Amino acid sequence: MDKHKPSDEMIKDLDNILSKLNAMEIVASDDYQKSSIKIMRALVDGQMHSINEFQHLKKGMDLLMLQLFDVQNKVKS
């Protein structure tokens, strides 16, 4: 089983996909293609947002754990 890529690398890949989608939209010849590209862009934007929110959640959990350890040390002493 492959390991997940680091979040910075995933964001970079998604940003590259967005660039390609922008180029595709410029050369799109009909409304169907443009609508499909807009849907793909929304999905990529949502994925990027999810990765960023997960990073914020991880930081929040780390801060919470530090506070819990501080409280535990104060209770023991």
C-alpha positions in Angstrom: 0.0 0.0 0.0 1.4 3.4 -1.0 1.8 6.1 1.6 0.0 9.4 1.3 2.0 12.3 -0.2 2.8 15.2 2.1 0.1 17.9 2.1 2.4 20.5 0.5 3.0 18.1 -2.4 -0.7 17.4 -2.8 -1.5 21.1 -2.8 1.2 21.7 -5.4 -0.3 18.9 -7.6 -3.8 20.3 -7.2 -2.5 23.7 -8.1 -1.0 22.3 -11.3 -4.3 20.7 -12.1 -6.1 24.0 -11.7 -3.6 25.6 -14.1 -4.4 22.9 -16.6 -8.1 23.4 -16.1 -7.7 27.1 -16.7 -5.9 26.4 -20.0 -8.6 23.9 -21.0 -11.3 26.5 -20.3 -9.6 29.0 -22.7 -9.7 26.5 -25.6 -13.1 25.0 -24.8 -15.3 25.3 -27.8 -18.8 24.8 -26.3 -20.9 25.3 -23.2 -20.7 21.6 -22.3 -16.9 21.6 -22.1 -16.9 24.8 -20.1 -19.5 23.5 -17.7 -17.5 20.3 -17.2 -14.3 22.3 -16.5 -16.2 24.4 -13.9 -17.3 21.2 -12.2 -13.8 19.9 -12.2 -12.4 23.2 -10.9 -15.0 23.1 -8.0 -13.9 19.6 -7.1 -10.2 20.5 -7.1 -10.9 23.7 -5.0 -12.9 21.6 -2.6 -10.0 19.1 -2.3 -7.5 21.9 -1.6 -9.8 23.4 1.0 -10.2 20.0 2.7 -6.4 19.5 2.9 -6.0 23.0 4.3 -8.7 22.5 6.9 -7.2 19.1 7.9 -3.9 20.9 8.5 -5.7 23.4 10.8 -7.4 20.6 12.6 -4.0 18.8 13.2 -2.5 22.0 14.6 -5.5 22.5 16.9 -5.2 19.0 18.2 -1.5 19.4 18.8 -2.2 22.6 20.9 -4.9 20.8 22.8 -2.6 17.9 23.6 0.0 20.4 24.9 -2.6 22.0 27.1 -3.7 18.6 28.5 -0.1 17.7 29.3 0.4 21.0 31.1 -2.8 20.4 33.2 -1.6 16.8 33.9 1.8 18.1 35.1 0.2 20.7 37.3 -2.2 18.2 38.9 0.7 15.8 39.6 2.8 18.4 41.3 
